[in-house]
Amino acid sequence: MAVTLILSACNGPAPSESGKGDQKVLRMSEEQEPPMLDSAKSSDGISFTVLANTMEGLMTFDSRQRLAPGVAKEMPKVSRDGKIYTFHLRDARWSDGSPVTAQDFEYAWKRALHPETASEYAFIFYDIENAQKYNQGKVKAESVGVKALDDKTLKVTLQRPVPAFLSKTTVPSFYPQKKAFVEKMGNRYAKEADTLLYNGPFKLAQWKHNSGWKYVKNDRYWDKDRVKLDEVSWKVVKDPATGVNLYNTGELDVTKLGGDFSSRLKGRKDFKPVTGASLGYLVMNQEQKLFSNEKIRRAVAAAIDREAHSKVVLKDVAPAAYGFVPPGITGDGEKTFREVVAERKSETDPAKAKKWFRGGLQELGLKKAPVIEYLTDGTELNRKTAEFIQEQLKKNLGLEVTIRTQPLKVYLDSVMKKDFDIAFATWGAAYNDPLYFMDVWRTDAPYNYGGWSDPEYDRLIRAARDTRELGEQVRMAGKAEQILVEQAPMVPLYYRSYTYLWRENVKGLIRPPAGPSFLLKHASVE
C-alpha cells in the first residue's frame, strides 16, 4: 500500500480539507516531539519552533522576515556607547489574561542564568553585564544588567556593544516567564499543554506525547487580528514515506522529505526546497584517547568523502561542507561570511588519511585502534549518514565503528555528558551572526561537545567579540575557523537544506534561515 501511494504522488496528492468550512486549519508534521518547552532550558530546534509560535519576546519578525517590535511597543532607545538598551512594553497579555510585564522578562532571563537551572543555553546571555559571572555563581542576581524599571520599562546593560543583540532577543531563551505561574507549577512546569502560559499568536491546546500536538489561536495575543489560522495540528512522523502517504491522502498540508523522495518528487508544483543556516557535522570526543591525537582526527576528516555523502545519502539536496559557518550567514555588512571567507575545500585522500592514522597510532603507543562507537539520534537520514561514515572509516582507515541510536531527548543528554566516541551533531543559527557558530568551539562553551581547546582560537574569538568593526570581526572569525578545520576536532559534513511537499493553498508560512523551523503568525490556508 505504501509503495502504491508514494508512486501515485507523481500524479498529484488528494485535496486537503484544511481550508474548508469556517475553521482555518493547517496540518503539519515533525520527526520527533519537542524535548523541552521551558524556554529557560530549551535548546533544540523542535522546541524552539513550538515556543516561537506560542510565545513572543521583546522583538520578533514581520511577514517579510524583518526585525520588528514584539512585546516591545517600539524599537528600543540605545545609549550613545551602544551598551544600554531601554525597552518600553506594549499592553501585551498572557493567555490567562494577566499583563506581560518587564518583571516577567527580568525574572525569565535571570532564571535561565541561575546556576541551579543548569541551562545549556545560558551562554546566549553572556553579552549582558555580569551575566556570565552570575551563571558561574560569582555574583548575585542584582548585579546582572537586566532591570525592570517599572511594569512597562526594561533596561538592559551590555558588557560591550553587540550589533546582533536585538536579533538575539527573538531567541526563545529571551522570552518572558510569569514567576507566580512557574513557581505554582513547580516540576510540572512546561511538561504539558496546560502547565505553560502563552503570550504569542497561538497557544498549545493539546500535547499527546510521541504522537502530536495542536496549537489554537490565542485570543489574548495583542496582534490577534493578523493571525489568520484558527488551528495548527502537528503529527509526529518519523520517516518520510509515512509523511508522503499522509500528504497524498489529504491528512497533511506540509511534510518534510528525505533524500530519496526529494529526488523522486523534484519538479512537482508542490515540491519546495528551503536552504537553512545550519550544518551537520561529526564531533570527536577528546576524552577518548584515540581522538586526543590530532593526526587521528585529521585522518578521519581526510577519510570521509563528503561529496559522495551528499550525492548518495542526501541525493544532492544539501551540499558538502568544509567550514563551520553556513552560506547565508551575515559577514561584513555587504557580503556574507562565506563570500568573505572562502571554504578551504579538501579532497578525500585515503593515502594521506592512512599515513596520518598510522602516525597517530604510533604517537599514542597503539598497535591497533579500538572499536569506536558512533552516536546519533533516530531519524532515518541520520541513520543512513551513520552507515555511510561507518563504511568510509572501515574502507579507508580499517577503523571498526559500531552505531548507537537513541531517541532525541536521550541523545541530547548523552552528547552533553560526553558519552560518545564520535557523534553526529547539528548546529543551526538561532540568530544571524557568524560568531554564534564560532562560539561553539571556545574552551568554555557548553556546546563544545568534544572538549577541544586551543588558546589561539579562544583569543581570536574574544577579539572578534570585542570589536565593533564587522570587517575585522569576520577576518578574525575566519582565522579561527582555519584553526578549527586544520586541527579537526570536528568534521563538517553538509550544509543542511530541506525539501517539502507544500500545498499551494498554504500561504504566508515562513521558513526562516535562522531560528525556528516555521513561523506561523502570517500563514493562511486559502
N, C-alpha and C positions, 0 to 999 in steps of 0.2 A: 504493500500500500504506500509506504514512504517513497519508494522509487517512482511509482506512478504519479504521485502528487508533485514531486520535485521536477520530473521531466515535463509535466504539463504546465509548469510555471512559464515555460518559454512562450506559451500562448496567452499568458496574462493571468493574473490572480482573480479569484472570486471577488465580487464587490464587498466592501466593508459596510457594516451597519452603523459605524461610529457617528457619522454626521446626520443620521436620520432621526426624526422626531424632535421633541423640544430640547432634549438634553444633548449637549455637545461633548462627546466622549472621545478621548484619544487612547488607543491601546498600544502598549509598547512592551519590549522585552529587555531583560538584563540577564547576564550569565550567572550571577550569584546575588544573594541578598546583601544589604548593607551591614557590615560588621559592627559599626559603631555610629550612633546618631547623637551622641553627646558632642556638641561642637567643640568643647574644650579638649576632647580626646581623639576625635576622628582624624584620619589621615589618608584614607583611601578614596579612590575616585568614585566608587558607587555611593558611599556615604555622603561625599561632597555633593553629588548630584541631587540626592534626596534633600539635603539641607539647603542647597541653593534655590530650590523651588518651593520650600516651605518656610524658609527664614529669609531675613534680609539684614544686611549690615548698614553701616553709615553710607557707603557708596555701592552702586550697582551698575548694570549696563543697560542701555536703552535698546530699542529694536534694531539699531544699526551697529550694535556692539561697541558703542562709545561710552566712556566712563560718565556716569551721571549720579546725582544725589539719590540716595535711597531713603533711609531713616533720617539722614541729614536733609534739611529742607533746602539747602543751597550748598555751593562749593564752600569749603572752609576758609576762614581767614588764616593766612600763613605769615609768620613773622619774617622780617627782612632777612634774617640769617638762615631761614629755611628750616628751623628746628622746632618751632611751636605752631601747632595746628589747633584752631578753635572751631569746633563744630556746633552748630545750632540745630536742634532736632525739630522735626515737624510733629504734628499731632498723630502719631502712629499708635496702633493698638495691638495688644496681644490677642490671641484667639479667645481668651476668656473675658475680653472687654476692657481689661486694665491698660493703662498707658505704658508705652515703651519709654523708659527714662534714661537719662545719662548715667544714672547709677547702675542700670542694667548692663551697660557696656563696661563700666569700670569693674563691676563685680565679675563679669564673664572673663575679661582679659586677665585679671589677677588670679582668678580661679584656674585658668589654663596654665598660668605661670607657677602656681603654688607647687612646691616640691612634692607634696603628697598626691597631687593629681597625676603626676608622672606622665604628663602629656608628651607624646612623641613629636608634636608639632610646636612645642613651646619656643623653639628657636626662631620661629617666624616673628615673634615679638621683640627679638633682641635689639632691634634698632631703637626701641624706646628706652629712655633714660632709666638705668638701674634694673631693667627687666631681666637681664641675664644673671645679675647678682642675686636678685630675689629668687629666681628659679633654682639657683645653686645654694640657697639658704644663707646667703652672706649679709643680706639687708632685710628690713621689714617691708611689708606691703606698702606702707605710707611713702616709701622712698621711690616707688615706681612712678614714672612720668605719665600717668593717666589719672585724671581727676575730674569728677563731676562737680562743676561749679554751682549748678542748681539742677532742677529736674530736666531742663532742656538745653544745657550747655556742657559740653565735654571738652576739656583741654588735654592735649597730648603733647608731651615734650620728648623730642628725639635726642639721641646722643650726638648725631651729626645729620646734616641734610641728606635725605634719601629720596631721589627722584621718583622711585616706584612706590612710595608709601601709600598714596591714595589707592593705587591698584591693589595693594596688599589688603586694604580694608574690605575688599569684596570676598576675600577668602573666608570660608565658614568658621575658622578659628576666631575671627574677629566679630562674630555675630553676638548679639546680646543674650543674656540669660536672666531670668527673674529669680532673684535669690530665694524668696519665700517659697516659690514653687519647687526649685531644685532641692531645697532642704526638706520640704514636705515629702517629696518622692523618695529621698534617700537613695538606697541602692537600686531602686526600681526606675530611677530617672533615665529616660530615653531608651528604655528596653522594650516598650510597647507604644502603639499609636497614641494611647490616652495618657501616657506618662511624659509627654512633651507639651510645651506651649509653642505656638507658631505666630510669627509676625510677617510672613511672606505671602505671596499670591495664592498659595494653596496650603491646605493642612492635611496631615496624614490621617485618613479616616479608617483605614484598615491595614493591618500588617499580619499576614499569615506566614509565619516563619518558614523559610526554604521553599515557599510556594509563590508568593507575590505580595504586592501592597497596592494601595489605592490612595490618590490624592483627591480631594474635592476643593472647590473654590472657597477661599477664605473670605467670608463676608465682612470680616473686621479689617481687612487689608486696606490701607489708606488709598491705594490706587486700583481698587477692585473693578472700577468701570472699564479699565483697559484689559482686564482678564477675560478672554473670550470662551475658554473651556470651562465646562461645569465639572468635569471629572477626567482624571488620567489614571488608567489602570496599568500596572506593571506585572508581568508574568515572568517568573524565573525559568529561563530556557537555557539549559546547559550546553546544548550542541546546536550548530547552525541548521542541521537537517530538520530538527523539530521546529525551529523558528520559521523556516521556509514553508513547511507544511501548514503551520498555523496562519501564516500570512496568506497563503494560497486559498485557504478555506474561509478567509474573511475574519479571523479571530485576532489578528494583529494588524496595526497600521504602519508600524515601523519595526524592522528587526535587523540586527547586525548579522553580516555574512562572514563565513570563513573563507580561506583561500580557494578551495575547490569551487564553492558556489560563486565566489567573486569572478572567477574566470569564466564560469559556465553561463552566468546571467548577465555579464557585462554587455551593454548595448541596449538593454531594455529601458523603456522610458522611466520606469520607477526604480532604476538602479542609480544609487547616489554614492559617489566616492567623497570622502572627507579626510583632509590631512589634519593631524593633531600635533601639537607641540610637545611630543613625548617620544621616548625611545625604550626599546627593550634591550637589556644587556645582561652579561654574566658577571657575577662578583665572586671573587675568590677569598676565602677566609684566611687571613694572615695568621690566625692561631693554629691553623693546620700546618704542620711542619713543612709539607711539600710546597705550599703556596707562600710560605715566608720567603722563598727564594725567587729573586727577580727573573733569573733565567728560565725557571719553570713557568712562571706567569707569562713571559714573552713567548715561550714555546707554545703554550695553549692558544694565545692570540694568533700566532702565525699558522697554527694547525687547522683553524676553522675557516672554511670557505664561506664567507658571508654572502657573496654574490649568489652562490649555489643555494644557500638557505633562503634567500629572497625569492629565487626562482622556483625552487622545488616545494618549499613549505608554505611560503607566503603567496605563491602564484603571481609574482611580480606586482602585487598590490602595494607593498611597502618596500622602500629602497634600503639597501645595506647601509649601515652606519659605521663611520670610522672616527667620529668625535662624540663628545657627550652633550653638546648643545645642538638641538634640532634646528632645521630650517624654519624660518618664520619668526624666530625669537629676535627681538629688537637688538640693534647694535649701537652705532654711534649717533643715532638720531636721524640719519639719512639712509643708511644701509642696514640690512640685518646683520646679526653676528656672523653668520656663515658667509655672507658676502664680503665681510671684512677679514675674517679668519678662515682661510680655506682649509678644508679637511686634508689631512695627510693620508691619502688612501694607500693602503698596503696590500700587495698581492699575497694570496695564500702561498706559503713556501714550506712544504713538508720537509725538504732537506735542511733548511735553516732551523726549522722547528725541532727536528730530531737532534741537531747539533746542540742547540740550547738546552734541550731536555736532558741529554747525556751529561752536559756540563753542570747543570743544576743538580742532578742526582749525585755527581761526584763531589760537588761542594757540600752537599748535605750528608755525605758518607753513606749513601744508599746504593745498593746494587740493583734494586728494583723498586719501582714506585708502588705504594699501597693502593688498594682498590679505593676509588673515590666515589662519594655519594653526591648525587645531583638532586637538589631540592627544587620543586616547582609546585604551583597550585594546580587545580584540577581541570582547567579549561582544555578543550580539545586542541586548540592551537599551541598552547604551551606544552602539552604532552608531545605533540609532533616535533616541536623545537627540541625538547629534551632528547628524543630519539635520534634526531639529526646530529646533535652535539655528541651524544654517546658514540655514534658510528664514526664521526670525524676524529675524535680523540683516540679511539681504538685503531683506526686505519693509519693515522699519521704519526701517532706517538706510541702506540702499543699500550695506552693507558686504559685500564679497565674502569668502567663507570657504571654504577647502579643508579636507578632512578627512584626517588621517593616523592610521591604525590600526596598533597594534603589539601583539605578544604581551605578557602581563602583566609578565614579568621585564624586557623591553626598555623597556616603557612606564615602569615604576618608575624605571629608570635615567635615562630622558630627563627626567622631571619633576624628579628630584633635581639634575640638571645644568642645569636651567632651559632645556632645549632645546625650547621651545614658545612660541607666542604666547598662545593660550588653551588650557587643558587642563581636561578633566573629571577631577574627583578625588572621592574619598570619604573620610570620616573617621568612625570608629566608636569607641565607648568601650571602651578596654581595661579600665577600671575606672570605677566610678560617681562622677564628680566633674566639675562644670561647668568647672573650671579646666583639665581635661585637653583640653577643646575650645578654650578661650580662649588657652591657652599656644601654640597653633599659630601665632598671628599676632604673637608677640613678634618684635622685630627680629632677635634672635639664634637664633630657633627653627629647627631643621633642616627642619621640615615647612612652613615659610613659603615655599612653592614659588615664589611670585611676587616675593619680595624686598621686600614692602611694609614701611614703617616709619613709626611715629608715636610721638613721645616721650610724649604723654599716655596713649596706650594702654598703653605699656610701664610707665609709672608706676602706673596703676591695677591692672595685673596683679601687679606687685611688691607693692603694698599689700594686695591681696586674699590673696596668698600669706602675708603676714606676720601677718595677723590670725587669731586663734583663734575669733572670733565669726562663726558661719555666716551670720547675717543680714547683717552688714556685708560679708562676703565676697561674697555674692550681689549686694548693692547695687552694689559696685564692679565686679563682673564684668558686670552689666547695663549700666552706663555705658560700659564698654569695648566691649561688643557694639554699642551705639548708634553709637560712633565707627566701628567696623568696617563696619556696614551703610551709614552715610552716605558714607564715603569709597570704598566699593565696590571694594576690591582683589579681592573675590570676589563671586559671586552665588549665594546658597543656592538650590537648585532644588527639592529634595524631601527629606522625612524618609523614610528607607528602611524599607519594610515588605516582608515576604516572604510568599509563599504556597507551599504544598507539597501534593503528593499524599503521604499519610502513612498507611500501613496501620494499621488499627485494632488489629491484634495487636502493634504496636510500642508498648511501654510504657516509661515512665521515661526517655525520651530528652529531655534538657533542651536547649532553645534559649534560652540566656540573653540578656537585653537588652544586656549589656556583655560584652566579651571574645570568646572563640571562638564559632564558629557553633553547635557542638554539644558537649555533654558526655555521654560515653557510659558512664561508670562504672556508673551505676544503670539503664542501659537493659536491656530484655529483649525477647525475641520469644516470644509465647505461642502 
